[in-house]
Each structure stands twice: as C-alpha cells, then as structure tokens.
Amino acid sequence: MRKSIKRTVFIRVAAALLSILLFSGVTTFNLLRVEDMQERNAQTVAVLNNAQSAETAHYRWALNLSNALYAGGQFPGTDDTQCVLGKWVYGEAGTDNADILRLRSEIQPLHKQLHQSVGEAQSLMATSPAQAQKYYQETIQSNLGTLVGKLDEVIKKATELTQESTDDMHSTIMLMQAITAVCLVLALFCLISLVVYVLKNVLAPILHITRQVQPLQEGKLDLALDHKTNDELGDLAGTLEKSMELIRGYMELRGIGVIDISRLLGMGAIKLNQEIDLVVNLEPWDDKAVYDRFGLESHFTEILGVKVPAATIPVKPGRNLASIVEVAAMNNRNRKMGHNAAQELTDRMDKLFQEQLEGGEN
C-alpha cells in the first residue's frame, strides 16, 4: 500500500491543529462556565444577605412597635415597599430557584399585612391601649413569627444553594484542570509526532539522496540510489535513476547535434564514468598575443565545482592537432608523476648561472 508523505503530514498537521483548537475550546468553555457559576453564586449570596438583613430589620421593627405601644414611642412606618424585605419582594428575585420563589410569594402578603397592622394598632391605641397591646401580642407577634419562619427557610435554602454552587465551582475547576492537561498533552503529542515524522521520513531521506547524487557534480552518471520507499521520495529516487539511464550513451557535438555513441561506435565506446585529467583549449594563432613559452604557471578551469588542469594552445590551419593534444596530455601526466620539464630546465639554467658567477668571483 502506498504511503503518501503529503497525506500523512496533512493528517498530522490537522490533528495538531484540532488538538490545539480542542484545548482552546475546552478551556474557554470551562472559563465561561466558572464565570456563570460565580455570577449565580453572587446572586444567591445577595438573596441570603437580603433575607438576613430583612429578618434583623423586622426584629428591630417589632421592637420599635413595642416601644410605641408600651412606652409611648414613635410608631414605625406602614409602607411595606421601602424596607429591605419589601424591595426584595417587589423587586428582582435574584434567583430562579423554585423553592425560594415560592417562599417569596408566600412572604409578600404576610409582609404587607404586618405593615398594615401598624395602622390598626394606632387606631386601637387611641381608644384602648390595652386592646392595642393585646392585638400586638396575639396578632402582630404571630404574623411576625410566621414571617421570620419563612425568612429562616429562605436563609436555609440560600445557604444550601451557596454551598452547592461553591462545591460545583470547585468540581468544575478540578475537571477543567484535568481536561486542560489532557488536551495539552494531546496537542504536544501531535506536534512532537509531526516533528519526528518530518525529521525521520522527510528530512533524513532527502539528505541521504542528496549525498548519493553528489557524484553527478563530478560527471559520474552511474547513479545508484538505495532509497526504496513507496512514497514521493521513493518516486524521486527512481526518477533520478531513470533520468541517468535515459541520457546515457548520448553526446552533443556542436554543429552536428545529438548522436548515439552506442550505435555509431559500439558499446565498447561507452564508459559509465570518466575522470577528466586535462582541459585543452584550442584557439587561432594571434601574432599580437603574448603566450607562455615555458609553462611554469599552472592554469585550471572549474567543472561542476572541481578544478581541472587546463592548457590553452594556439593553432594554425594545417597543423597536426591530434599530435599536439597528445603531447599536452603526456606532459600533463608527466607533471602528475612529479616531473616538470619547464621547472627542471629553469633549475638547470639557474644552477649554471650560479656556477659561472662563483667562478668569475674566484
């Protein structure tokens, strides 16, 4: 089965991106959930504080009414919408809990009746203080006890909701940390897997193929690549080998074109590789040019990054070029073996001149 590098890399990149998106999405969702829980908890705490404040305020209200009936103090107000409890009863509930909403609806008539009873107590106080005090003890105190009981239920329920909200928040935070850690590990695994795959299955084979095709720079066409994989890089290696086989045996001759050496001269005329020892440049003789007569200086030309010895030979029509080039090749071989005729002649002449100078001085 063919293993496509493109498809594999795409899958791993997609998996890494999806894991990162999953990590971001889960983190954002949990943060929003925690924020919503904090808001609900704040609302529940506000309801709890209102209920506690209302209970305290109505105990104080009852004390002021008692002072008015028994000690001649000032009567409290009869408006049931201005106190803390009234604002909560007639305003926003601050919660969607069914039990608290039910208690709120039950508290509303009790609270209204309790405040209206102040007016009745004042009327009785004007005619019969004893009747007013009796009304306070039997009716107002009873209604106040019932109202406080309802507020205690609200406080109890709000306390339970606050504790549940706090517990849920802690659980959500713990779950968020666990899920975030899992998503982070998954994202890191996908990224590391992608990097390892690219290094092992893409970069390493490319470097290996690059090293094996280095001989092409030296003109060696007998290319043999040992990278055999069923993917795009395997196709590349196979294409390079087929390309070398395709052009082997053909040569371009300027003025003639491309020729097939194997058909013209036979298979014995084809070599898979050949080392170039010398480059000979033939140019027309120029009477005004200055040519190197001794050959002491070494000249080179660069072929595919490799320096090769070079010689420039001026020629005229009718000269035996084959013999001249053959002499240049033999002289180059002689130099490679350590024998430089020009240098030897120069050394002999220098030695002779030195001996003559020393003889003249004597």
C-alpha positions in Angstrom: 0.0 0.0 0.0 1.3 3.4 -1.0 2.2 5.7 1.9 1.8 9.3 0.8 4.0 11.8 2.7 1.7 14.6 1.7 -1.3 12.9 3.2 0.5 11.7 6.3 1.8 15.2 7.0 -1.6 16.7 6.3 -3.2 14.3 8.8 -0.7 15.0 11.5 -0.9 18.8 11.0 -4.7 18.6 11.0 -4.6 16.5 14.2 -2.2 19.0 15.8 -4.4 22.0 14.9 -7.6 20.2 16.0 -5.9 19.3 19.4 -4.9 23.0 19.8 -8.5 24.1 18.9 -9.9 21.5 21.3 -7.6 22.7 24.0 -8.6 26.3 23.4 -12.3 25.5 23.1 -12.4 23.4 26.3 -10.5 26.0 28.2 -12.8 28.8 27.0 -16.0 26.7 27.8 -14.8 25.9 31.3 -13.9 29.5 32.0 -17.3 30.7 30.8 -18.9 28.0 33.0 -16.9 29.1 36.0 -17.9 32.7 35.3 -21.5 31.8 35.1 -21.3 29.9 38.4 -19.6 32.8 40.1 -22.5 35.1 38.9 -25.1 32.6 40.2 -23.2 32.3 43.5 -23.1 36.1 43.8 -26.9 36.3 43.2 -27.5 33.6 45.8 -25.3 35.3 48.3 -27.2 38.5 47.6 -30.5 36.8 48.3 -29.0 35.3 51.5 -27.8 38.7 52.7 -31.2 40.3 51.9 -33.1 37.6 53.9 -30.7 38.0 56.9 -30.9 41.8 56.8 -34.8 41.6 56.4 -35.0 39.3 59.4 -32.9 41.6 61.5 -34.8 44.7 60.3 -38.1 43.3 61.2 -37.0 42.3 64.7 -36.0 45.9 65.1 -39.4 47.0 63.6 -41.2 44.8 66.1 -39.1 46.4 68.9 -40.0 49.9 67.8 -43.7 49.0 67.6 -43.5 47.5 71.1 -41.9 50.8 72.4 -44.7 52.7 70.8 -47.4 50.6 72.4 -45.8 50.2 75.9 -43.5 53.2 76.3 -45.2 55.9 74.1 -42.5 55.8 71.4 -43.0 56.6 67.8 -44.8 54.1 65.6 -42.9 52.5 62.7 -43.9 53.2 59.1 -46.7 51.3 57.3 -45.2 51.3 53.8 -44.2 47.7 53.0 -42.2 48.6 49.9 -39.4 50.7 51.4 -37.8 48.3 53.8 -35.2 45.7 52.7 -37.7 42.9 52.5 -40.1 45.0 50.6 -37.6 45.9 48.0 -36.7 42.2 47.5 -40.3 41.1 47.5 -41.5 43.7 44.9 -38.2 43.9 43.0 -35.9 41.4 41.3 -35.8 37.9 42.9 -32.1 37.4 42.1 -32.6 33.7 41.7 -34.5 31.2 39.6 -34.8 28.6 42.4 -38.4 27.4 42.6 -38.4 27.0 46.4 -37.1 30.5 47.1 -39.6 31.9 44.6 -42.4 30.1 46.3 -41.3 31.4 49.7 -41.1 34.9 48.2 -44.7 34.7 47.0 -45.8 33.5 50.5 -43.8 36.2 52.3 -45.4 39.1 50.2 -48.9 39.0 51.7 -47.6 38.3 55.2 -45.2 41.3 54.9 -47.9 43.6 53.6 -50.4 42.5 56.4 -47.7 43.0 59.0 -47.0 46.6 58.0 -50.7 47.4 57.7 -51.3 46.1 61.2 -49.4 49.2 62.4 -52.3 51.4 61.4 -54.8 49.1 63.2 -52.6 49.2 66.3 -52.6 53.0 66.2 -56.3 53.2 65.9 -56.8 50.8 68.9 -54.1 52.8 70.9 -56.2 55.9 70.5 -59.3 54.3 72.0 -58.0 51.4 74.2 -54.3 50.9 74.8 -55.0 47.6 76.4 -56.8 46.4 73.3 -53.8 47.6 71.2 -51.3 45.8 73.3 -53.5 42.6 73.1 -53.6 43.0 69.3 -49.9 43.3 69.2 -49.3 40.2 71.3 -51.8 38.0 69.7 -51.9 39.1 66.0 -48.8 41.1 65.2 -46.4 38.8 67.1 -48.0 35.7 65.5 -47.7 37.2 62.0 -44.1 38.3 62.7 -43.2 34.8 63.9 -44.7 33.3 60.7 -42.8 35.9 58.5 -39.5 35.2 60.3 -40.1 31.5 59.9 -40.4 32.0 56.1 -37.3 34.1 56.1 -35.5 31.3 58.0 -36.5 28.9 55.3 -35.2 31.3 52.7 -31.9 31.7 54.6 -31.6 27.9 54.9 -32.3 27.3 51.2 -30.0 30.1 50.1 -27.2 28.7 52.3 -27.7 25.3 50.7 -27.6 26.8 47.2 -24.4 28.8 48.1 -22.7 25.7 49.3 -23.8 23.7 46.3 -22.6 26.4 44.0 -19.3 26.5 45.8 -18.9 22.7 45.5 -19.9 22.8 41.9 -17.4 25.5 41.2 -14.6 23.5 42.8 -15.6 20.4 40.9 -15.7 22.3 37.7 -12.3 23.8 38.3 -10.8 20.4 39.0 -12.4 19.0 35.9 -11.2 21.9 33.9 -7.7 21.4 35.1 -7.8 17.7 34.2 -9.3 18.2 30.8 -6.9 21.1 30.0 -4.0 18.9 31.0 -5.3 16.0 28.7 -5.8 18.4 25.8 -2.4 19.9 26.3 -0.7 16.5 26.4 -2.7 15.5 23.3 -1.6 18.7 21.5 2.1 18.2 22.5 1.9 14.6 21.3 0.5 15.6 17.9 3.2 18.3 17.5 6.0 16.0 18.6 4.7 13.2 16.3 4.6 15.7 13.4 8.2 16.9 14.0 9.5 13.3 14.5 7.8 12.1 11.3 9.2 15.0 9.2 12.7 14.5 10.6 12.7 10.7 10.1 10.7 10.3 6.9 11.2 13.5 5.0 14.4 15.4 6.1 16.6 12.3 6.6 15.8 10.7 3.2 16.3 14.0 1.4 19.7 14.4 3.0 20.5 10.8 2.1 19.5 11.2 -1.5 21.5 14.5 -1.7 24.6 12.7 -0.5 24.2 9.9 -3.0 23.7 12.3 -6.0 26.9 14.2 -5.2 28.9 12.2 -7.8 26.8 13.8 -10.5 28.8 17.0 -9.9 31.9 15.1 -11.0 30.2 13.8 -14.1 29.7 10.3 -12.9 26.4 9.1 -14.4 26.4 5.6 -12.9 24.0 6.7 -10.2 22.8 4.0 -7.8 20.3 5.1 -5.1 19.4 2.7 -2.3 16.4 4.6 -1.1 13.5 2.4 -2.0 10.3 3.5 -0.4 6.7 3.6 -1.6 6.2 7.3 -1.3 7.1 10.6 -3.0 10.7 10.4 -2.1 11.0 6.9 -3.4 9.5 8.2 -6.7 12.1 11.0 -6.7 15.0 8.5 -6.3 13.5 6.3 -9.0 13.1 9.2 -11.4 16.7 10.3 -10.9 18.0 6.8 -11.7 15.7 6.6 -14.8 16.9 10.1 -15.9 20.5 8.9 -15.8 19.7 5.8 -17.8 17.8 7.9 -20.3 20.7 10.2 -21.2 23.4 7.6 -21.0 25.1 7.0 -24.4 24.1 10.3 -26.0 26.5 13.2 -26.8 26.1 16.6 -28.3 28.5 17.7 -31.0 28.4 21.3 -31.9 27.4 21.7 -35.5 26.2 18.1 -35.7 23.7 17.7 -32.9 23.0 14.8 -30.6 24.5 11.4 -31.5 24.0 7.9 -30.1 27.5 6.7 -29.3 26.5 3.0 -28.8 25.0 2.8 -32.3 27.8 4.7 -34.1 30.9 3.3 -32.3 29.5 0.3 -30.4 29.0 -0.4 -26.7 32.8 -0.5 -26.2 32.9 3.2 -26.7 30.7 3.9 -23.7 32.0 4.3 -20.2 29.8 4.8 -17.2 32.2 7.4 -15.8 35.4 9.1 -16.8 37.9 11.2 -14.9 38.9 14.4 -16.7 42.6 15.0 -16.3 43.2 17.9 -18.6 41.1 20.5 -20.5 42.7 21.7 -23.8 41.5 25.0 -25.2 42.4 25.4 -28.9 42.3 29.0 -30.2 43.5 30.6 -33.5 47.1 31.9 -33.5 47.3 35.6 -32.8 50.6 37.4 -33.8 49.9 40.2 -31.3 49.2 37.9 -28.3 51.8 37.0 -25.7 51.9 33.3 -25.0 53.5 31.4 -22.1 56.7 29.9 -23.7 58.0 28.0 -20.6 54.8 26.7 -19.0 55.9 27.4 -15.4 52.5 28.7 -14.4 49.7 26.2 -13.8 46.2 27.0 -15.1 42.9 25.5 -14.1 39.3 25.5 -15.1 36.4 24.7 -12.9 33.9 22.0 -13.9 30.9 21.4 -11.6 32.9 22.8 -8.7 36.0 20.8 -9.4 39.3 22.4 -10.5 40.9 20.6 -13.5 44.3 21.4 -15.1 43.9 23.4 -18.3 46.1 24.3 -21.2 45.5 26.9 -24.0 47.2 26.0 -27.3 47.3 28.5 -30.2 47.0 26.7 -33.6 47.2 27.4 -37.3 45.5 25.7 -40.2 47.3 22.5 -41.4 48.8 21.7 -38.0 48.5 18.1 -36.7 46.2 18.8 -33.8 46.0 15.2 -32.6 49.7 15.1 -32.1 49.8 18.4 -30.3 46.9 17.4 -27.9 48.6 14.1 -27.3 51.9 15.8 -26.4 49.9 18.1 -24.0 48.2 15.1 -22.4 51.6 13.2 -21.9 53.2 16.4 -20.5 50.3 16.7 -18.0 50.7 13.0 -17.0 54.4 13.7 -16.6 53.7 16.6 -14.2 51.3 14.4 -12.2 54.1 12.0 -11.7 56.3 14.8 -10.3 58.4 15.7 -13.5 58.1 19.2 -14.7 60.3 19.8 -17.7 59.9 23.6 -17.6 60.9 23.7 -13.9 63.8 21.3 -14.5 65.2 23.4 -17.3 64.8 26.6 -15.2 66.6 24.9 -12.3 69.5 23.8 -14.6 69.9 27.3 -16.0 69.8 28.9 -12.6 72.5 26.4 -11.4 74.7 27.1 -14.4 74.4 30.9 -13.9 75.2 30.5 -10.2 78.4 28.4 -11.0 79.5 31.0 -13.6 79.0 33.8 -11.1 81.0 32.0 -8.4 83.8 31.2 -11.0 84.1 34.8 -12.0 84.5 35.9 -8.5 87.3 33.5 -7.9 
